[in-house]
Amino acid sequence: DYTMEYFGSDAIDRSGRDQVVDFFREANSGSQTLEVKPRIRQRFSSGSNVILLIDVNVTVDGAAWNAPGKTLKGSGLTVTWLRIEKGLVTRHMDFADYDTAMKQFREQGGNP
């Protein structure tokens, strides 16, 4: 996922309960994210695999994006792949359109 260059890595890919849970804890701690509103556009499954197409609207504190005193809003599409085994998520991978969100933040005065 080339858009992950903003975050210094490739697609977010976690395996195992602890890694999946830890990812969500880390992603939300200190991120300056004020609100995330996901809307599942489409979902389908095949065997133990679940694919979600998610429209995400996010509101962040502008201070985290070099725009102190502002609240920035962005939106984009995320494709999430989950592996479900015995009713539990055992692997989670996201591919997100970060280019669109970063462009929106820049248009509002943010500098990601």
Buried (B, 14 or more C-beta within 10 A) or exposed (E): BEBBEEEEEEBBBBEEEEEBEEBEEEEEEEEEBEEEEEEEEEEEEEEEEBEBBBBBBBEBBBBBBEBEEBEBBBBBBBBBBBBBEEEEBBBBBBBBBBEBBBEBBBEBEBEB
